[in-house]
Amino acid sequence: MPKRGGTEVFRITGARQGLADDVRGRQRRYIISMTVRTLSVIAAAVLWNVERHVAVVALALGILLPYVAVVIANAGRESAPSLPSTFVPTPVRPALGAEGAETAPEADRAHGRN
C-alpha cells in the first residue's frame, strides 16, 4: 500500500525469530529438561527402598531425558512456514461494469464518432 510519498509499507509479522532469541529459548528448554532429569534421578535414589515402582519410572525418566533434551536443543531454528509477503499490496480499484462498456459505443454514435 503506497504511502503519501509513494513508498511501500513492509510487513515484518511473518519474519522469523531472531538468532539470539532462538538460542536463548533452546538453552532454557535444555536447562529445564536437565533439572527435571536431575530431580528424577534423586527421586529414584530416595525412593528405591520405599516405593520401587515409582523409583524405576523416575530412573527411566532420568535415563531417557538427556537424549530427548539434546535432540530438542539441537533441532535448530524453526522453519518459516512460507516466505512472508514483503509489502502490503495496493488495493485494486473496481473496473467499470459491463453496462458502462455497452453504452459507450452508443454515446459515440450519437456524437458522430465512429
C-alpha positions as CSV (number, residue, x, y, z in Angstrom):
1,M,0.0,0.0,0.0
2,P,1.7,3.2,-1.1
3,K,2.0,6.0,1.5
4,R,2.0,9.7,0.8
5,G,5.4,9.7,-0.9
6,G,4.7,6.6,-2.9
7,T,6.9,4.4,-0.7
8,E,5.8,0.8,0.1
9,V,4.9,-0.4,3.6
10,F,6.8,-3.6,4.5
11,R,5.4,-6.3,6.8
12,I,7.6,-8.0,9.4
13,T,4.9,-10.0,11.2
14,G,6.0,-13.1,9.2
15,A,9.7,-12.7,10.0
16,R,11.5,-15.5,11.8
17,Q,12.6,-15.2,15.4
18,G,16.0,-13.6,16.0
19,L,19.0,-15.8,16.4
20,A,19.8,-14.7,19.9
21,D,16.2,-15.3,21.0
22,D,16.2,-18.7,19.4
23,V,19.4,-19.7,21.1
24,R,18.2,-18.4,24.4
25,G,14.9,-20.4,24.1
26,R,16.7,-23.6,23.3
27,Q,19.1,-23.1,26.2
28,R,16.2,-22.5,28.5
29,R,14.4,-25.7,27.4
30,Y,17.6,-27.7,27.8
31,I,18.2,-26.4,31.4
32,I,14.6,-27.2,32.3
33,S,15.0,-30.7,30.9
34,M,18.2,-31.3,32.8
35,T,16.7,-30.0,36.0
36,V,13.8,-32.5,35.7
37,R,16.3,-35.2,34.9
38,T,18.4,-34.4,38.0
39,L,15.3,-34.4,40.2
40,S,14.1,-37.7,38.8
41,V,17.5,-39.4,39.5
42,I,17.4,-38.0,43.0
43,A,13.8,-39.2,43.4
44,A,14.8,-42.7,42.1
45,A,17.7,-42.9,44.7
46,V,15.5,-41.7,47.6
47,L,12.5,-43.9,46.7
48,W,14.4,-47.1,45.8
49,N,13.8,-48.8,49.1
50,V,10.4,-47.2,49.7
51,E,8.4,-47.4,46.5
52,R,10.3,-49.4,43.9
53,H,7.8,-48.9,41.0
54,V,8.0,-45.1,41.3
55,A,11.8,-45.3,41.6
56,V,12.1,-47.4,38.4
57,V,9.9,-44.9,36.5
58,A,11.9,-42.0,37.8
59,L,15.1,-43.8,36.9
60,A,13.8,-44.5,33.3
61,L,12.9,-40.8,33.0
62,G,16.4,-39.9,34.2
63,I,18.0,-42.1,31.6
64,L,15.8,-41.1,28.6
65,L,15.5,-37.4,29.3
66,P,19.1,-36.4,28.3
67,Y,18.7,-37.9,24.8
68,V,15.3,-36.1,24.3
69,A,16.7,-32.8,25.7
70,V,19.7,-32.9,23.3
71,V,17.6,-33.7,20.3
72,I,15.2,-30.8,21.2
73,A,18.1,-28.4,21.9
74,N,19.8,-29.3,18.6
75,A,16.7,-29.2,16.5
76,G,17.7,-25.8,15.1
77,R,15.8,-22.8,14.2
78,E,12.1,-23.0,13.4
79,S,11.4,-23.0,9.7
80,A,9.3,-20.2,8.3
81,P,6.0,-21.6,7.0
82,S,6.4,-19.7,3.8
83,L,8.2,-16.6,2.7
84,P,6.4,-13.6,4.1
85,S,4.9,-11.0,1.8
86,T,7.3,-8.2,1.6
87,F,4.8,-5.4,1.2
88,V,1.1,-4.7,1.6
89,P,-0.4,-4.9,-1.9
90,T,-2.1,-1.8,-3.4
91,P,-5.9,-2.1,-3.2
92,V,-7.5,-2.9,-6.5
93,R,-9.9,-0.4,-7.8
94,P,-13.1,-1.8,-9.3
95,A,-13.3,-1.7,-13.1
96,L,-16.2,-0.3,-15.0
97,G,-19.1,-2.7,-15.2
98,A,-20.4,-4.2,-18.4
99,E,-23.1,-1.6,-18.5
100,G,-20.6,1.2,-19.0
101,A,-18.9,-0.7,-21.8
102,E,-22.1,-1.2,-23.7
103,T,-23.4,2.3,-23.5
104,A,-20.1,3.9,-24.7
105,P,-20.4,3.0,-28.4
106,E,-24.0,4.3,-28.4
107,A,-22.8,7.6,-27.0
108,D,-20.0,7.8,-29.6
109,R,-22.5,7.3,-32.4
110,A,-24.8,9.9,-31.0
111,H,-22.0,12.4,-31.2
112,G,-20.9,11.4,-34.6
113,R,-17.8,9.5,-33.6
114,N,-17.4,6.0,-35.2
